[in-house]
């Protein structure tokens, strides 16, 4: 088992690719009952990974993000159109007033994909440019951690980021997950890091 610093050095020695690879964090759980306990949290990262593609279900058109107004909801009746929409955007936000209609029109597609606007991060009361700007800032600095299986895997950084930035992000997510587990470290089987195209390396936390 390696320290995170050593693991990142090893990963950077692996074969170069024609694209910038992501760095994934994998947390394998044990003695953890997914039916009784579920994790569904947003973790603020100290260092932003990338800009997320955001779409808003808003009353008024915004110059800051792509907007789908209420009158256009009916044009997304077809399954293929909903699938395309879900694939196109990383994150969806909604005005509080539009949420019931969003749930009815888009819930069946956004829900299973884990992209439904959430009261934790995704629903705004006032559609001012300032409020939309603030929610964009928050969305771009968070990752969503969900347990759908006994393994948590998520993008934690990019190759071009400095090692200390990646380590800060890893520690932020690891600590947040630890705080959600009923038996803390006893529920963690192993922690690994990997590049998009590399094998995972087990690390010591």
VEXBA-20207 format. One record per residue (C-alpha): residue number from 0; residue in three letters; y negated, z negated, x negated. Coordinates in pm, 1 decimal. Last residue first. Example, Ala and Ser with C-alpha at 12.3 -4.5 7.8 and 13.67 -1.06 7.14 Angstrom:
% VEXBA-20207
{nr: 1	rest: ser	Y: 106.0	Z: -714.0	X: -1367.0};
{nr: 0	rest: ala	Y: 450.0	Z: -780.0	X: -1230.0};
END
This chain:
% VEXBA-20207
{nr: 204	rest: unk	Y: -725.0	Z: -417.4	X: 521.6};
{nr: 203	rest: unk	Y: -454.8	Z: -263.8	X: 303.8};
{nr: 202	rest: unk	Y: -400.9	Z: 106.1	X: 341.7};
{nr: 201	rest: unk	Y: -108.2	Z: 335.8	X: 425.7};
{nr: 200	rest: unk	Y: -173.9	Z: 697.4	X: 332.6};
{nr: 199	rest: unk	Y: -140.1	Z: 971.2	X: 595.1};
{nr: 198	rest: unk	Y: -26.7	Z: 1323.3	X: 502.9};
{nr: 197	rest: unk	Y: -303.2	Z: 1580.0	X: 469.5};
{nr: 196	rest: unk	Y: -449.7	Z: 1852.6	X: 690.5};
{nr: 195	rest: unk	Y: -716.9	Z: 1661.7	X: 885.9};
{nr: 194	rest: unk	Y: -754.5	Z: 1410.5	X: 601.0};
{nr: 193	rest: unk	Y: -567.6	Z: 1082.2	X: 632.2};
{nr: 192	rest: unk	Y: -611.4	Z: 707.1	X: 661.5};
{nr: 191	rest: unk	Y: -348.7	Z: 451.0	X: 760.4};
{nr: 190	rest: unk	Y: -329.4	Z: 101.2	X: 909.5};
{nr: 189	rest: unk	Y: 2.6	Z: -69.2	X: 983.4};
{nr: 188	rest: unk	Y: 189.2	Z: -288.2	X: 1232.4};
{nr: 187	rest: unk	Y: -114.0	Z: -453.1	X: 1391.0};
{nr: 186	rest: unk	Y: -45.8	Z: -689.7	X: 1681.5};
{nr: 185	rest: unk	Y: 0.1	Z: -990.3	X: 1451.7};
{nr: 184	rest: unk	Y: -346.4	Z: -912.6	X: 1310.0};
{nr: 183	rest: unk	Y: -517.8	Z: -1018.3	X: 1636.8};
{nr: 182	rest: unk	Y: -273.4	Z: -1168.6	X: 1885.1};
{nr: 181	rest: unk	Y: -443.7	Z: -1060.0	X: 2210.1};
{nr: 180	rest: unk	Y: -599.0	Z: -750.0	X: 2051.1};
{nr: 179	rest: unk	Y: -959.3	Z: -671.9	X: 2146.7};
{nr: 178	rest: unk	Y: -1122.9	Z: -844.7	X: 1848.0};
{nr: 177	rest: unk	Y: -888.9	Z: -661.4	X: 1609.6};
{nr: 176	rest: unk	Y: -995.1	Z: -327.0	X: 1761.7};
{nr: 175	rest: unk	Y: -1365.4	Z: -403.6	X: 1696.3};
{nr: 174	rest: unk	Y: -1288.2	Z: -520.2	X: 1340.5};
{nr: 173	rest: unk	Y: -1086.5	Z: -202.9	X: 1263.8};
{nr: 172	rest: unk	Y: -1358.4	Z: 20.0	X: 1412.0};
{nr: 171	rest: unk	Y: -1640.5	Z: -133.1	X: 1204.2};
{nr: 170	rest: unk	Y: -1422.0	Z: -156.0	X: 892.0};
{nr: 169	rest: unk	Y: -1334.0	Z: 214.4	X: 907.7};
{nr: 168	rest: unk	Y: -1700.9	Z: 311.0	X: 955.7};
{nr: 167	rest: unk	Y: -1812.6	Z: 101.1	X: 656.0};
{nr: 166	rest: unk	Y: -1528.3	Z: 253.2	X: 448.2};
{nr: 165	rest: unk	Y: -1640.6	Z: 606.5	X: 541.1};
{nr: 164	rest: unk	Y: -1998.6	Z: 525.4	X: 437.8};
{nr: 163	rest: unk	Y: -1878.7	Z: 367.4	X: 110.2};
{nr: 162	rest: unk	Y: -1671.6	Z: 678.0	X: 31.8};
{nr: 161	rest: unk	Y: -1973.1	Z: 906.6	X: 69.5};
{nr: 160	rest: unk	Y: -1961.3	Z: 1167.9	X: 347.1};
{nr: 159	rest: unk	Y: -1880.0	Z: 1526.6	X: 255.6};
{nr: 158	rest: unk	Y: -1514.1	Z: 1488.6	X: 359.0};
{nr: 157	rest: unk	Y: -1605.3	Z: 1382.5	X: 713.5};
{nr: 156	rest: unk	Y: -1573.1	Z: 1046.1	X: 885.5};
{nr: 155	rest: unk	Y: -1388.9	Z: 819.1	X: 1129.5};
{nr: 154	rest: unk	Y: -1205.5	Z: 1063.5	X: 1352.7};
{nr: 153	rest: unk	Y: -960.3	Z: 874.5	X: 1570.6};
{nr: 152	rest: unk	Y: -599.1	Z: 764.1	X: 1600.2};
{nr: 151	rest: unk	Y: -482.5	Z: 453.2	X: 1784.6};
{nr: 150	rest: unk	Y: -103.1	Z: 424.5	X: 1801.4};
{nr: 149	rest: unk	Y: 94.7	Z: 220.8	X: 2056.1};
{nr: 148	rest: unk	Y: 11.9	Z: 476.4	X: 2327.7};
{nr: 147	rest: unk	Y: -277.8	Z: 529.3	X: 2569.3};
{nr: 146	rest: unk	Y: -498.3	Z: 277.5	X: 2391.4};
{nr: 145	rest: unk	Y: -861.4	Z: 387.7	X: 2390.1};
{nr: 144	rest: unk	Y: -1132.0	Z: 368.5	X: 2122.4};
{nr: 143	rest: unk	Y: -1448.0	Z: 566.7	X: 2190.8};
{nr: 142	rest: unk	Y: -1661.6	Z: 645.6	X: 1888.8};
{nr: 141	rest: unk	Y: -2032.8	Z: 576.6	X: 1868.6};
{nr: 140	rest: unk	Y: -2336.4	Z: 698.1	X: 1671.8};
{nr: 139	rest: unk	Y: -2396.5	Z: 1029.5	X: 1849.9};
{nr: 138	rest: unk	Y: -2359.7	Z: 864.9	X: 2191.2};
{nr: 137	rest: unk	Y: -2625.1	Z: 604.1	X: 2107.0};
{nr: 136	rest: unk	Y: -2880.9	Z: 862.4	X: 1993.2};
{nr: 135	rest: unk	Y: -2810.3	Z: 1081.7	X: 2298.5};
{nr: 134	rest: unk	Y: -2859.5	Z: 774.1	X: 2523.6};
{nr: 133	rest: unk	Y: -3197.1	Z: 706.8	X: 2361.9};
{nr: 132	rest: unk	Y: -3314.7	Z: 1067.1	X: 2398.0};
{nr: 131	rest: unk	Y: -3214.3	Z: 1065.1	X: 2767.2};
{nr: 130	rest: unk	Y: -3410.9	Z: 743.7	X: 2820.5};
{nr: 129	rest: unk	Y: -3719.8	Z: 882.8	X: 2641.3};
{nr: 128	rest: unk	Y: -3699.4	Z: 1218.9	X: 2823.0};
{nr: 127	rest: unk	Y: -3707.4	Z: 1025.7	X: 3150.2};
{nr: 126	rest: unk	Y: -3415.2	Z: 1055.5	X: 3390.6};
{nr: 125	rest: unk	Y: -3416.9	Z: 691.9	X: 3494.8};
{nr: 124	rest: unk	Y: -3098.1	Z: 510.4	X: 3597.3};
{nr: 123	rest: unk	Y: -2868.8	Z: 647.9	X: 3328.8};
{nr: 122	rest: unk	Y: -2490.3	Z: 655.7	X: 3322.6};
{nr: 121	rest: unk	Y: -2302.5	Z: 754.9	X: 3007.7};
{nr: 120	rest: unk	Y: -2227.7	Z: 452.5	X: 2797.1};
{nr: 119	rest: unk	Y: -2065.3	Z: 137.2	X: 2934.1};
{nr: 118	rest: unk	Y: -2121.5	Z: 253.8	X: 3295.7};
{nr: 117	rest: unk	Y: -1905.2	Z: 553.9	X: 3202.1};
{nr: 116	rest: unk	Y: -1949.4	Z: 925.7	X: 3254.6};
{nr: 115	rest: unk	Y: -1591.9	Z: 1065.3	X: 3282.5};
{nr: 114	rest: unk	Y: -1471.5	Z: 1212.2	X: 2953.6};
{nr: 113	rest: unk	Y: -1131.0	Z: 1045.2	X: 2912.8};
{nr: 112	rest: unk	Y: -957.3	Z: 1383.6	X: 2954.5};
{nr: 111	rest: unk	Y: -757.0	Z: 1248.7	X: 3252.7};
{nr: 110	rest: unk	Y: -1084.3	Z: 1144.8	X: 3424.0};
{nr: 109	rest: unk	Y: -1294.3	Z: 1453.9	X: 3344.6};
{nr: 108	rest: unk	Y: -1077.3	Z: 1702.8	X: 3535.9};
{nr: 107	rest: unk	Y: -990.4	Z: 1510.5	X: 3853.6};
{nr: 106	rest: unk	Y: -1329.0	Z: 1336.5	X: 3845.1};
{nr: 105	rest: unk	Y: -1536.3	Z: 1656.9	X: 3851.1};
{nr: 104	rest: unk	Y: -1638.5	Z: 1717.5	X: 4213.7};
{nr: 103	rest: unk	Y: -1570.5	Z: 1380.6	X: 4377.1};
{nr: 102	rest: unk	Y: -1656.7	Z: 1160.9	X: 4078.9};
{nr: 101	rest: unk	Y: -1968.4	Z: 1369.4	X: 4007.4};
{nr: 100	rest: unk	Y: -2076.9	Z: 1338.0	X: 4372.7};
{nr: 99	rest: unk	Y: -2047.5	Z: 956.9	X: 4356.9};
{nr: 98	rest: unk	Y: -2223.9	Z: 955.0	X: 4015.9};
{nr: 97	rest: unk	Y: -2530.6	Z: 1163.1	X: 4107.7};
{nr: 96	rest: unk	Y: -2763.2	Z: 871.1	X: 4189.5};
{nr: 95	rest: unk	Y: -2667.6	Z: 688.3	X: 3868.6};
{nr: 94	rest: unk	Y: -2778.1	Z: 990.8	X: 3665.7};
{nr: 93	rest: unk	Y: -2489.3	Z: 1134.1	X: 3470.4};
{nr: 92	rest: unk	Y: -2364.1	Z: 1168.3	X: 3114.7};
{nr: 91	rest: unk	Y: -2082.0	Z: 1379.4	X: 2975.0};
{nr: 90	rest: unk	Y: -1942.0	Z: 1383.4	X: 2622.2};
{nr: 89	rest: unk	Y: -1756.5	Z: 1616.3	X: 2388.6};
{nr: 88	rest: unk	Y: -1842.5	Z: 1932.7	X: 2579.7};
{nr: 87	rest: unk	Y: -1686.2	Z: 2281.2	X: 2598.7};
{nr: 86	rest: unk	Y: -1327.7	Z: 2173.3	X: 2666.4};
{nr: 85	rest: unk	Y: -1413.5	Z: 1978.7	X: 2983.4};
{nr: 84	rest: unk	Y: -1623.7	Z: 2270.2	X: 3111.0};
{nr: 83	rest: unk	Y: -1349.8	Z: 2527.6	X: 3045.6};
{nr: 82	rest: unk	Y: -1094.8	Z: 2312.6	X: 3228.4};
{nr: 81	rest: unk	Y: -1333.5	Z: 2276.7	X: 3525.5};
{nr: 80	rest: unk	Y: -1384.5	Z: 2653.2	X: 3539.7};
{nr: 79	rest: unk	Y: -1006.7	Z: 2713.4	X: 3522.9};
{nr: 78	rest: unk	Y: -941.7	Z: 2468.5	X: 3806.7};
{nr: 77	rest: unk	Y: -1185.4	Z: 2648.8	X: 4037.4};
{nr: 76	rest: unk	Y: -1430.6	Z: 2440.1	X: 4237.1};
{nr: 75	rest: unk	Y: -1700.7	Z: 2434.2	X: 3969.6};
{nr: 74	rest: unk	Y: -1962.1	Z: 2637.9	X: 4163.1};
{nr: 73	rest: unk	Y: -1997.4	Z: 2353.8	X: 4414.5};
{nr: 72	rest: unk	Y: -2157.1	Z: 2128.2	X: 4153.0};
{nr: 71	rest: unk	Y: -2451.3	Z: 2369.2	X: 4107.3};
{nr: 70	rest: unk	Y: -2674.2	Z: 2203.6	X: 4369.1};
{nr: 69	rest: unk	Y: -2623.1	Z: 1870.5	X: 4193.0};
{nr: 68	rest: unk	Y: -2774.7	Z: 1995.8	X: 3867.8};
{nr: 67	rest: unk	Y: -2565.0	Z: 2075.3	X: 3561.1};
{nr: 66	rest: unk	Y: -2773.5	Z: 2019.2	X: 3247.8};
{nr: 65	rest: unk	Y: -2732.7	Z: 2116.5	X: 2883.7};
{nr: 64	rest: unk	Y: -2917.8	Z: 1860.9	X: 2670.8};
{nr: 63	rest: unk	Y: -3269.0	Z: 1786.8	X: 2540.4};
{nr: 62	rest: unk	Y: -3480.3	Z: 2021.5	X: 2755.0};
{nr: 61	rest: unk	Y: -3351.9	Z: 1843.8	X: 3065.6};
{nr: 60	rest: unk	Y: -3317.1	Z: 2005.2	X: 3407.1};
{nr: 59	rest: unk	Y: -3374.7	Z: 1761.0	X: 3691.5};
{nr: 58	rest: unk	Y: -3130.6	Z: 1575.0	X: 3916.8};
{nr: 57	rest: unk	Y: -2883.0	Z: 1528.0	X: 3634.1};
{nr: 56	rest: unk	Y: -2514.0	Z: 1579.0	X: 3560.4};
{nr: 55	rest: unk	Y: -2568.2	Z: 1590.8	X: 3183.2};
{nr: 54	rest: unk	Y: -2375.1	Z: 1773.1	X: 2911.8};
{nr: 53	rest: unk	Y: -2340.2	Z: 1654.7	X: 2552.4};
{nr: 52	rest: unk	Y: -2207.3	Z: 1830.3	X: 2241.8};
{nr: 51	rest: unk	Y: -2176.1	Z: 1555.3	X: 1981.6};
{nr: 50	rest: unk	Y: -2372.1	Z: 1562.8	X: 1657.4};
{nr: 49	rest: unk	Y: -2158.7	Z: 1457.1	X: 1361.9};
{nr: 48	rest: unk	Y: -2018.5	Z: 1158.3	X: 1173.9};
{nr: 47	rest: unk	Y: -2301.0	Z: 904.7	X: 1214.1};
{nr: 46	rest: unk	Y: -2287.7	Z: 608.3	X: 975.8};
{nr: 45	rest: unk	Y: -2289.2	Z: 241.0	X: 1083.5};
{nr: 44	rest: unk	Y: -2054.6	Z: 330.9	X: 1370.2};
{nr: 43	rest: unk	Y: -2107.5	Z: 179.5	X: 1712.4};
{nr: 42	rest: unk	Y: -1773.1	Z: 120.5	X: 1884.5};
{nr: 41	rest: unk	Y: -1720.7	Z: 217.0	X: 2247.5};
{nr: 40	rest: unk	Y: -1430.2	Z: 38.1	X: 2411.8};
{nr: 39	rest: unk	Y: -1121.1	Z: 106.5	X: 2618.9};
{nr: 38	rest: unk	Y: -836.0	Z: -112.0	X: 2497.5};
{nr: 37	rest: unk	Y: -551.9	Z: -176.2	X: 2736.6};
{nr: 36	rest: unk	Y: -336.9	Z: -482.6	X: 2774.2};
{nr: 35	rest: unk	Y: -72.8	Z: -555.8	X: 3037.0};
{nr: 34	rest: unk	Y: 78.2	Z: -209.0	X: 3072.3};
{nr: 33	rest: unk	Y: 24.3	Z: -123.4	X: 2705.6};
{nr: 32	rest: unk	Y: 226.5	Z: -427.6	X: 2596.6};
{nr: 31	rest: unk	Y: 159.6	Z: -486.2	X: 2226.3};
{nr: 30	rest: unk	Y: 431.1	Z: -634.6	X: 2006.1};
{nr: 29	rest: unk	Y: 328.8	Z: -370.7	X: 1748.8};
{nr: 28	rest: unk	Y: 28.7	Z: -142.2	X: 1699.9};
{nr: 27	rest: unk	Y: -26.6	Z: 145.9	X: 1458.4};
{nr: 26	rest: unk	Y: -390.2	Z: 199.1	X: 1359.7};
{nr: 25	rest: unk	Y: -469.5	Z: 549.7	X: 1233.7};
{nr: 24	rest: unk	Y: -811.8	Z: 637.8	X: 1090.1};
{nr: 23	rest: unk	Y: -888.0	Z: 1004.9	X: 1048.0};
{nr: 22	rest: unk	Y: -1106.4	Z: 1176.4	X: 788.6};
{nr: 21	rest: unk	Y: -1229.2	Z: 1519.5	X: 891.8};
{nr: 20	rest: unk	Y: -1187.7	Z: 1828.1	X: 682.8};
{nr: 19	rest: unk	Y: -1470.4	Z: 2058.9	X: 583.6};
{nr: 18	rest: unk	Y: -1339.7	Z: 2413.8	X: 609.1};
{nr: 17	rest: unk	Y: -1177.4	Z: 2658.1	X: 365.4};
{nr: 16	rest: unk	Y: -936.1	Z: 2387.1	X: 254.3};
{nr: 15	rest: unk	Y: -893.0	Z: 2199.3	X: -71.7};
{nr: 14	rest: unk	Y: -549.2	Z: 2073.3	X: -170.7};
{nr: 13	rest: unk	Y: -530.8	Z: 1696.2	X: -211.7};
{nr: 12	rest: unk	Y: -726.2	Z: 1507.0	X: -478.9};
{nr: 11	rest: unk	Y: -979.3	Z: 1384.1	X: -218.0};
{nr: 10	rest: unk	Y: -697.9	Z: 1205.0	X: -37.2};
{nr: 9	rest: unk	Y: -608.6	Z: 1010.5	X: -353.1};
{nr: 8	rest: unk	Y: -967.7	Z: 891.0	X: -403.2};
{nr: 7	rest: unk	Y: -981.8	Z: 795.0	X: -33.7};
{nr: 6	rest: unk	Y: -661.0	Z: 592.1	X: -71.7};
{nr: 5	rest: unk	Y: -794.6	Z: 413.6	X: -379.1};
{nr: 4	rest: unk	Y: -1113.1	Z: 304.1	X: -198.2};
{nr: 3	rest: unk	Y: -911.2	Z: 195.8	X: 108.5};
{nr: 2	rest: unk	Y: -692.5	Z: -36.2	X: -104.3};
{nr: 1	rest: unk	Y: -343.5	Z: 96.5	X: -136.3};
{nr: 0	rest: unk	Y: 0.0	Z: 0.0	X: 0.0};
END
